[in-house]
Structure formats: C-alpha cells, structure tokens
C-alpha cells in the first residue's frame, strides 16, 4: 500500500515548532502594523485626491484657489 505524503512541508524538528509558537505573536503584530500603515497611507491618498478635485473644480470655474 503506498504511503501518502503531505502536500505541505512539515517542520523538521520540535525546536522549530517551539520557535514558531514563541515568535508567532511578534510576527502577527508586525503583520498588523504593516496592514495598519497601508490603510493610513491609503486614507491619506484618498484625502489628497478629494482635495485635488475641489481645487481643480474651483480653478475650472475661474474661482479663487486660495480661500
């Protein structure tokens, strides 16, 4: 009877499992921090886009750009 091989790589040793569990919170926190920074940058970009739309709309109408 043939043996089934897993389709993923298993850790080589118990020490790797221990290290993974030990550093998992730090890895998760770092991932969340990167995601948060990305969201902040995206929000800032959208804010700048909105501001540009207002400025361009005023300039197209011949309005004063510096209010």
C-alpha positions as CSV (number, residue, x, y, z in Angstrom):
1,X,0.0,0.0,0.0
2,X,1.5,3.4,-1.0
3,X,2.2,6.0,1.7
4,X,0.6,9.4,1.4
5,X,2.8,12.4,1.5
6,X,1.5,15.7,2.8
7,X,1.2,18.5,0.3
8,X,2.9,20.9,2.7
9,X,6.3,20.9,4.4
10,X,6.3,19.8,7.9
11,X,8.7,21.3,10.5
12,X,11.9,19.3,10.7
13,X,12.2,19.3,14.4
14,X,10.4,20.1,17.7
15,X,12.6,23.1,18.2
16,X,11.3,24.7,15.1
17,X,7.7,24.2,16.3
18,X,8.7,25.8,19.7
19,X,10.4,28.8,17.9
20,X,7.3,29.2,15.7
21,X,5.0,29.3,18.6
22,X,7.3,31.7,20.5
23,X,7.6,34.2,17.7
24,X,4.1,34.0,16.3
25,X,2.7,36.9,18.4
26,X,5.6,39.2,17.1
27,X,5.0,38.1,13.5
28,X,1.3,38.7,13.9
29,X,1.8,42.2,15.5
30,X,4.3,43.1,12.7
31,X,1.8,42.0,10.1
32,X,-1.0,44.0,11.7
33,X,1.3,47.0,11.9
34,X,2.1,46.8,8.2
35,X,-1.6,46.5,7.3
36,X,-2.4,49.5,9.6
37,X,0.3,51.6,7.9
38,X,-1.0,50.7,4.5
39,X,-4.6,51.7,5.5
40,X,-3.3,55.0,6.8
41,X,-1.5,55.7,3.6
42,X,-4.5,54.8,1.5
43,X,-6.7,57.1,3.6
44,X,-4.2,60.0,3.2
45,X,-4.1,59.4,-0.5
46,X,-7.9,59.5,-0.8
47,X,-7.9,62.7,1.2
48,X,-5.4,64.3,-1.2
49,X,-7.5,63.1,-4.1
50,X,-10.6,64.7,-2.7
51,X,-8.7,68.0,-2.1
52,X,-7.4,68.0,-5.7
53,X,-10.9,67.5,-7.0
54,X,-12.1,70.6,-5.1
55,X,-9.2,72.7,-6.2
56,X,-9.5,71.6,-9.8
57,X,-13.2,72.2,-9.8
58,X,-12.7,75.8,-8.4
59,X,-10.0,76.5,-10.9
60,X,-12.1,75.3,-13.8
61,X,-14.9,77.6,-12.7
62,X,-12.4,80.5,-12.5
63,X,-12.8,80.7,-8.7
64,X,-10.2,81.8,-6.2
65,X,-7.9,78.9,-5.4
66,X,-6.7,80.3,-2.0
67,X,-9.6,80.6,0.3
